[in-house]
Each structure stands twice: as structure tokens, then as C-alpha cells.
Amino acid sequence: MARMPSAERRRQLTEAAIRAMARDGVAKTTTRSIAAEADVSLSVFHYCFDSKQALVESVITTITDHYVTVVKEALKPRASLEETVRAGFQAYWDHVRAHPDEHMLTYELTQYALRQPGFEHLARRQYELYSDTYAELIDQLGRSMNFQLRVPVSALARYLAAMTDGLTLNYLVLGDEAAWTDILDTVTAHIAGLVHAEGDLTGEKPRP
């Protein structure tokens, strides 16, 4: 077995855990099955992760990174704020359609963490991560397109996290891809209405 840096080995094992959990379910996935999926020995797994909590947290963070990377790339400034926001949501939606099992796994991880004694903090961390990620994306977009929010960043970030969480679950349960063009257009128009460009004389004081 080729030697590799521990950080890279952790990434390898985390990706293997995501594949195994998405295929077999969180409860049925064992450290042994993850090691087999990654084609490493069980001792290597235990060297990289000293607890199952550490593994689950790594899985949650990595899945989030998968689609955040795609969304960040899509949020390059376009002709208008609405076009830019729409591109970001479209990138996320495309990821959901391409990787439904991975997104379904996020809900299973939440339920698992809430029901497993000693893991409850991971469910909280998961949803804090969603809000923190949106706050980062809002900041990126605000700096690149020079706009001010009509609502606090923290409130908008948590709202967006809750909204996309609900819409994703709705799609995973109901499907109906044809409805999503209108849904994304509605979401885009709503979010664009919560910001205004610098110099927009609305009489409203910008919110930090």
C-alpha cells in the first residue's frame, strides 16, 4: 500500500465513507466496510480517525464542500444581481440532481446524530455549517457586486439554509423536475428583493 500524507488519507477515507453510507445507509456502514471501500487496512482507518464522531463530522463537512465549491464557481458576477443569484442556485440544483444519494445522506446523518447518544452536537454543527457557508457566499457576492442587504447577514444566511434544506428534501421525496425552473425563478426574485445596490435611494438604511 502506497504511503500518503495523513490529510490526504483522511480525505480518501472520508470519500469512501460517503460512498458506503450513501449505498448502505449510515447505521449499516462500519469502519471495516469503509476501510474495504477505500482499499486500506482497518489499522489505517483508526490511525486517521480516533472516533466515529470525527468521521461523521468529516463526512458532513466534505459533502458540504462538494456543492459549495460548485456554487462559488457559479457566483461569478454577471450582467445583473438576479442573473448571478440564479446561477448560484442553478449550480446547487444541478448538484442535487446529479448526486441525489449524497444529498439524501445529509438528512440521514442528521437523524442518526440526533438519535445517537453523544453525537447530538454533530447535528447542530451540521446546520451551523450550512448557515456559515451561506454567510460566506453572501459576503463573496456582496464584495464582487457591491450591494447592501436589507436584512442582517446572519438572518439571511439562516433563512437561505432553511429554505434550500426544505426544497432539497421536497425534491428528493417528490421529484418533479419540471417544476424547478419556476421554483428557482421565484427564489431568485425573492432573494434579489432583499438587497439593493450602492446608491439606491430607497430611504432604507443598509443593514450590516
Beta strands, then each sheet from edge to edge (+ up, - down):
strand 1: 147-149
strand 2: 195-197
sheet 1: 1+ 2-
end
